[in-house]
Amino acid sequence: MIRSTLIWLVLMMTPSLAHNKSLSFSDWLWQDTSISVSFTVTLRDATLLPDVATATSIDEALATHLTQHIELQQLDKNCLLSRPYQRAPAHGDYIKMVASYQCFDSAAPLKLRNHAFFNLARSHVHFARLRLAAQSLETSQEFLFTATQRQHMIARNEQGQLVSQSDLGDTLSHYFKLGLQHILTGVDHLAFVLCLLLLAQNRRQLFILITGFTLGHSLTLGLAALGFIAPNSVFVEAMIGGSIALVASEYILARQNAMTKVAMLSVIVLFVLSGISVIRGGEIALTGWAGLMLFCLCYGLRIRSSADASQLAPIMTFGFGLFHGFGFAGLLSDIGLPQGQVIGGLIGFNLGVEVGQILFIVPVLLAARYLAPRLPQGKLSWADATASGLTCFGVFLFVQRTLF
């Protein structure tokens, strides 16, 4: 019953509404040793430039920014800016700058580095279109630049087309660091891992729980990042908070055989929250709320003791790992995966997440082993106090993410 309900919760999620991204575009024309470029960005993003306040115009600020943050290299030497960036006509709320570079060889590979706007907006995405002078627009090649993929090595293949020669090692390194940073700064994900440390009764069970969580979030991270599944981001973030509250409270309630009563109370609370959400125009559908209520009821009826909780813990950990994987994928959907190195970027990010988990788990276990015998023993143990705090934190996240 629990397993089928979890599957239903995953399947009933609807795609989330697209949100506005920070975008820019460039067109490059390679003719012999001369390379011309037109760079287009929204006026809104251009006003974020730190030099806007001191420059005489937004044109000057943007020209300075592009000169400093776009770099062409060929034969290990920087190409010269033969014509400085100047404003050109653009449509709507966009601003366009044009310039020319002088390189050294008509056929040698070209290294293009783009650091423009990524330090101002982490989710900024840049689309570059390159073509040779002899090619038409239909045969041009497009390259994607993101905060973690700021460089492309561009060369001609045997058919005379421009292609990217991305380095797998650099891709793995960039996305590994991104995954490591994401997990170590993701308080909600670390809180759930801490719940697993409380729930595990021994090292073997801890290994099983962590493995189940890893398998779950690795699966959905890959599916979502590759575009096979587009979940409702509000529902996913709410479920991450709910997973913390459920697992942390279960640590206390299962011992007291109170899961059934609390589950029924939770159904009533969820019913009230669903009504408030509908009135406020929330993004979670009624089917989502109905699924949550059914899950709470089924789970509360199934868990009658600590033994039941321990038996179902691996399945529950895997199930909640699926939602955390969707949460991890949210960052990748914002910045994108490197063109031509999608699998490498995905592997690097996932490895970074796993290493980050280990870097969190080991110090916590060592600290608990050292401090537990030295903490004062009262009616409320340090583990129960931690579980109570995590329960409150999870409930707060759930309410905040569903209603606000």
ChimeraX attribute file (.defattr): number of C-alpha atoms within 10 A of each C-alpha:
attribute: neighborCount
match mode: 1-to-1
recipient: residues
	/A:1	9
	/A:2	20
	/A:3	13
	/A:4	9
	/A:5	17
	/A:6	18
	/A:7	11
	/A:8	15
	/A:9	21
	/A:10	18
	/A:11	11
	/A:12	14
	/A:13	20
	/A:14	17
	/A:15	12
	/A:16	15
	/A:17	12
	/A:18	6
	/A:19	7
	/A:20	6
	/A:21	12
	/A:22	19
	/A:23	17
	/A:24	21
	/A:25	17
	/A:26	19
	/A:27	17
	/A:28	21
	/A:29	19
	/A:30	21
	/A:31	15
	/A:32	14
	/A:33	15
	/A:34	18
	/A:35	23
	/A:36	17
	/A:37	19
	/A:38	19
	/A:39	21
	/A:40	23
	/A:41	21
	/A:42	18
	/A:43	14
	/A:44	12
	/A:45	17
	/A:46	20
	/A:47	14
	/A:48	13
	/A:49	17
	/A:50	13
	/A:51	17
	/A:52	17
	/A:53	12
	/A:54	10
	/A:55	13
	/A:56	10
	/A:57	11
	/A:58	19
	/A:59	19
	/A:60	16
	/A:61	19
	/A:62	26
	/A:63	17
	/A:64	16
	/A:65	20
	/A:66	19
	/A:67	14
	/A:68	12
	/A:69	13
	/A:70	14
	/A:71	18
	/A:72	21
	/A:73	17
	/A:74	20
	/A:75	13
	/A:76	9
	/A:77	11
	/A:78	15
	/A:79	21
	/A:80	16
	/A:81	18
	/A:82	14
	/A:83	12
	/A:84	15
	/A:85	23
	/A:86	14
	/A:87	18
	/A:88	14
	/A:89	10
	/A:90	13
	/A:91	9
	/A:92	8
	/A:93	9
	/A:94	15
	/A:95	22
	/A:96	22
	/A:97	21
	/A:98	20
	/A:99	21
	/A:100	20
	/A:101	19
	/A:102	18
	/A:103	23
	/A:104	17
	/A:105	13
	/A:106	14
	/A:107	14
	/A:108	14
	/A:109	18
	/A:110	24
	/A:111	21
	/A:112	15
	/A:113	17
	/A:114	21
	/A:115	20
	/A:116	22
	/A:117	25
	/A:118	20
	/A:119	10
	/A:120	14
	/A:121	15
	/A:122	15
	/A:123	20
	/A:124	21
	/A:125	23
	/A:126	24
	/A:127	16
	/A:128	19
	/A:129	16
	/A:130	23
	/A:131	21
	/A:132	20
	/A:133	13
	/A:134	10
	/A:135	14
	/A:136	9
	/A:137	12
	/A:138	7
	/A:139	13
	/A:140	17
	/A:141	16
	/A:142	16
	/A:143	18
	/A:144	20
	/A:145	26
	/A:146	23
	/A:147	23
	/A:148	21
	/A:149	23
	/A:150	18
	/A:151	24
	/A:152	21
	/A:153	18
	/A:154	20
	/A:155	17
	/A:156	16
	/A:157	10
	/A:158	7
	/A:159	6
	/A:160	11
	/A:161	16
	/A:162	22
	/A:163	19
	/A:164	20
	/A:165	17
	/A:166	17
	/A:167	14
	/A:168	16
	/A:169	11
	/A:170	16
	/A:171	23
	/A:172	22
	/A:173	16
	/A:174	18
	/A:175	26
	/A:176	25
	/A:177	17
	/A:178	22
	/A:179	26
	/A:180	22
	/A:181	15
	/A:182	18
	/A:183	21
	/A:184	17
	/A:185	12
	/A:186	13
	/A:187	11
	/A:188	20
	/A:189	23
	/A:190	18
	/A:191	21
	/A:192	27
	/A:193	20
	/A:194	21
	/A:195	24
	/A:196	23
	/A:197	21
	/A:198	18
	/A:199	23
	/A:200	18
	/A:201	11
	/A:202	10
	/A:203	10
	/A:204	9
	/A:205	17
	/A:206	17
	/A:207	14
	/A:208	16
	/A:209	23
	/A:210	23
	/A:211	15
	/A:212	22
	/A:213	26
	/A:214	21
	/A:215	18
	/A:216	22
	/A:217	26
	/A:218	24
	/A:219	14
	/A:220	23
	/A:221	27
	/A:222	20
	/A:223	16
	/A:224	20
	/A:225	24
	/A:226	18
	/A:227	11
	/A:228	10
	/A:229	17
	/A:230	19
	/A:231	22
	/A:232	19
	/A:233	22
	/A:234	20
	/A:235	23
	/A:236	24
	/A:237	22
	/A:238	22
	/A:239	23
	/A:240	26
	/A:241	28
	/A:242	23
	/A:243	28
	/A:244	30
	/A:245	26
	/A:246	19
	/A:247	26
	/A:248	28
	/A:249	22
	/A:250	25
	/A:251	23
	/A:252	19
	/A:253	21
	/A:254	20
	/A:255	14
	/A:256	12
	/A:257	16
	/A:258	16
	/A:259	26
	/A:260	20
	/A:261	13
	/A:262	17
	/A:263	22
	/A:264	17
	/A:265	14
	/A:266	17
	/A:267	19
	/A:268	13
	/A:269	12
	/A:270	18
	/A:271	17
	/A:272	11
	/A:273	16
	/A:274	22
	/A:275	14
	/A:276	14
	/A:277	20
	/A:278	14
	/A:279	10
	/A:280	11
	/A:281	11
	/A:282	17
	/A:283	18
	/A:284	22
	/A:285	17
	/A:286	15
	/A:287	12
	/A:288	19
	/A:289	20
	/A:290	15
	/A:291	17
	/A:292	22
	/A:293	21
	/A:294	17
	/A:295	22
	/A:296	23
	/A:297	21
	/A:298	17
	/A:299	21
	/A:300	22
	/A:301	15
	/A:302	16
	/A:303	22
	/A:304	18
	/A:305	16
	/A:306	18
	/A:307	12
	/A:308	12
	/A:309	22
	/A:310	16
	/A:311	11
	/A:312	15
	/A:313	20
	/A:314	18
	/A:315	17
	/A:316	20
	/A:317	25
	/A:318	21
	/A:319	23
	/A:320	22
	/A:321	28
	/A:322	24
	/A:323	27
	/A:324	28
	/A:325	27
	/A:326	29
	/A:327	24
	/A:328	25
	/A:329	27
	/A:330	20
	/A:331	16
	/A:332	22
	/A:333	15
	/A:334	18
	/A:335	21
	/A:336	23
	/A:337	24
	/A:338	23
	/A:339	17
	/A:340	16
	/A:341	16
	/A:342	16
	/A:343	18
	/A:344	21
	/A:345	29
	/A:346	25
	/A:347	19
	/A:348	24
	/A:349	28
	/A:350	27
	/A:351	20
	/A:352	25
	/A:353	26
	/A:354	18
	/A:355	16
	/A:356	21
	/A:357	19
	/A:358	13
	/A:359	13
	/A:360	16
	/A:361	17
	/A:362	11
	/A:363	11
	/A:364	14
	/A:365	13
	/A:366	10
	/A:367	11
	/A:368	14
	/A:369	11
	/A:370	11
	/A:371	12
	/A:372	13
	/A:373	9
	/A:374	9
	/A:375	10
	/A:376	11
	/A:377	10
	/A:378	7
	/A:379	7
	/A:380	10
	/A:381	13
	/A:382	16
	/A:383	16
	/A:384	16
	/A:385	12
	/A:386	15
	/A:387	24
	/A:388	17
	/A:389	14
	/A:390	24
	/A:391	25
	/A:392	16
	/A:393	18
	/A:394	27
	/A:395	18
	/A:396	15
	/A:397	20
	/A:398	23
	/A:399	16
	/A:400	13
	/A:401	19
	/A:402	21
	/A:403	19
	/A:404	9
